[in-house]
């Protein structure tokens, strides 16, 4: 059973890694400068701690996915892969939640706090952030599928070993 599941796990890890890398790179390269009523408005991902957290978390997830590709299913470390998959999934979820919350404020503003939306002024920047969030969501979904796949595969193996 483990030999059958291995190609699917590898494919899922490669796809999740590609989505996470692209999300981190697209977010990290997000910047735009515009002039608004003789006022220069500069929008960069590095001005927002939530976006920095997103880039770091998704870079960690990408690196972990790359390292997990080389762990043999028979090694001692393979038992810890499931635990680290869950931890990485939680890290990605936290980063996605923080980044989406800030992106929503950038798009809609917050009337109660007096924050104005900025996406009308820096639309290229906002579109790039949206692309990073879409890619990040795909990476997060793929990583969650990996977690469920690992749980199901390990449960089936445990059931067969004990019967």
Secondary structure, 3 states (H helix, E strand, C coil): CHHHHHHHHHHHHHHHHHHHHHHHHHHHCCEEEEEECCEEEEEEHHHCHHHHHHHHHHHHHHHHHHHHHCCCCCCCCHHHHHHHHHHHHHHHHHHHHHHHHHHHHHHHCECCCCECCCCCCCHHHHHHHHHHHHHHHHHHHHHHHHHHHHHHHHHHHHHHHCC
